[in-house]
């Protein structure tokens, strides 16, 4: 269905042979913003739509998820992490990208943004018909003195990653403390350990990897300890000590003081909504920008995507704010279509995430036990051990699959997987099942790929589904009628 | 729901303290039959149900799919391929397994089978209340003279595999010809090549791996040629030449004669329905035994599962006969439940299959182009190239994904994947999508696992879905409204 793009704003200009040309302004030159810009360009020529993007940093479209591998020297050059450079957008797509330009305010009435050229230190106004707010996120920092001392790094942008690697190479720190034991914290811990630093991980929770259930997270904790990292859980950071040069020298916690000439903050990120909030755009209950399924904000012609927006969790049935490049890309793509008269929705997320810690592949989708309880589910769980390949096939290695199903109905609502090579991406089939609201019984019948190099004759995910189906029985009769595991 | 198991037959006996005990007889001791037996035992004690299984061969519950790896010496011992031995069934589950016992006829009126003890060369009758027919399949052999000459092997049972490996070790053949370039043919070709034989593959079709579309199959052909195998497609075998000892010495085709002191038949298998057919059990249009969703034949209390049955193809909406251990296990499991008063259906298949040829992982699910046409679909295709991991992450390797979608609706109806490590099992998420009748647009929004060691930010399957969604447009307007790839 086509919705004609008609005058959102007031700046539509006559261009060339008298064709009205709209102006799309994009704030933020990373995944979400540039996906929107590229998508819009694929559907509208430069004669139909002017596209201008402002990025306060030095890079466009970079892979922040790749930073731990850059710090570990697994990826050699920072350039490898840049999917597309500003010149490529300008030369190949007529997208007018301005680097080191920070949008400092949005005037929705006059359809203008105020932009500061950080190099020239000068401000100017720029008009828009449609606007994409893709301001991303900022690392969460503890509300402690000296948390921005030299040697303390948040890891969010390519610039952050480059600064950290330079610091390691030039300052040769010996003792790193990672604050926060989530994905980025553990990935950075491993990266620094591989570079020869002594690494201590401090987490306030009862376990690392708190996005998994404790029983599964414990396996990740064991792996990171096995690599030689010290792990202190249930430990709250209280202060940073610095030396006379204002360089960090220790992390003080309620459990003890840890020497540190390098600190990496792995406390997650917060949506960067200051600009949008100041302009009067609606912020949702998660603290991120609220949009509809088409990624439209409450203001006509103003869209938002990426780490700064909230999105719908299809299992929990509530808004969530999840900072992940894969969501940012999909949301940006939807804007590219919707801002140019098409119709494409971003239907939400189900909390899928994967990572690799040491040789351990770690994956989750749907809800954990804590999340299921919070979402009002009565659930059962099953955890099974199997192998990634037929047991007799070389390279078969252990895999643990935990699944959650709604009690009674047997509807699958969550899965967690830990194992070696070939384990993590098995979460995708569970994600597709949860997305489609399949029951465990239905899932156990799925026609999945079987051959000895890839799977036992019952794929581990199918075995887990069988077990949880039996567990979901609400009575002895029900249990008897259900297939036993 | 419970359906009480009430007197199917006439042989229910008083047992022990006067409890009526039923008798379940299983014909065939491999995956389907023994899954049924085990499943039934998990639900009924030996006081409630006597379970007797007859297997004409020497092994129970073996992994026929593992035979190529045994022949290649990747798997050392034949015993590694045996999931469970007869003694384990007898000692742990009170399942009375009789090896080297061939059922030679079924008398449905008198509820008896006639069994020949192949060692004692004696026949006897055995009564049943319920019967499981799991007679499996037999290798398809060309209707040519001397096709059972010494040195010509069909590969279906563990006994076949052991005989082939013994032959290779003892006779030291130099030139192997594989007739048929499907899964088993190519896997065996690779196995023999790795053992140092010269290998020639002869296939009557225009390509090897005809279960894929020609464009995808060609990539597999290139891989097997790259390993040093000769491949002759469009080549029909016309005769086998033998020496004075009746050993095979050459394969004669319409394109030439190929020296061969070893021939492996990889022409697929035929369902072994002779017993069932003779007893009057309904055979379906595929030539395999017809059952309902519960795996019940047309005769009350007589069930069938495994390579000998036909099953419902959920996309093609017609019966198919597909010999795969994973289906056999699931079907057998359903019988175990249904024959003991429970209710469990086998809801059909969608044609998923995976294999590994050389370093190439090969996968398919749903329909190929030829199959889609035969099933009455108007379809579009998209084929994309991507990488198995983020392009900057070590070990990222090429992956090709081809998808088929129904024109107009965009419903996904087929997928084929070829690539290196990490490619094949991606077919599972496409299988789950096809199973749930997702459209390409819906699929492109799926929340799949993303991290650099596992995937580019857009998983290759998502990219393929985007492309085929655009291709599915039925008009220029429709194309414009759809998200462009």
Interface residues (C-beta under 8 A of the other chain):
Chain A: X1 X2 X31 X39 X42 X43 X63 X65 X66 X69 X74 X75 X80 X81 X83 X324 X325 X326 X327 X329 X330 X333 X334 X336 X337 X341 X342 X343 X344 X345 X346 X347 X348 X349 X350 X351 X352 X353 X354 X355 X356 X361 X363 X365 X390 X391 X392 X393 X394 X421 X422 X424 X425 X426 X427 X428 X429 X431 X432 X433 X435 X436 X438 X441 X442 X444 X445 X446 X447 X448 X449 X450 X451 X452 X453 X454 X455 X457 X458 X459 X477 X480 X481 X482 X483 X484
Chain B: X1 X2 X31 X39 X42 X43 X63 X65 X66 X69 X74 X75 X80 X81 X83 X324 X325 X326 X327 X329 X330 X333 X334 X336 X337 X341 X342 X343 X344 X345 X346 X347 X348 X349 X350 X351 X352 X353 X354 X355 X356 X361 X363 X365 X390 X391 X392 X393 X394 X421 X422 X424 X425 X426 X427 X428 X429 X431 X432 X433 X435 X436 X438 X441 X442 X444 X445 X446 X447 X448 X449 X450 X451 X452 X453 X454 X455 X457 X458 X459 X477 X480 X481 X482 X483 X484
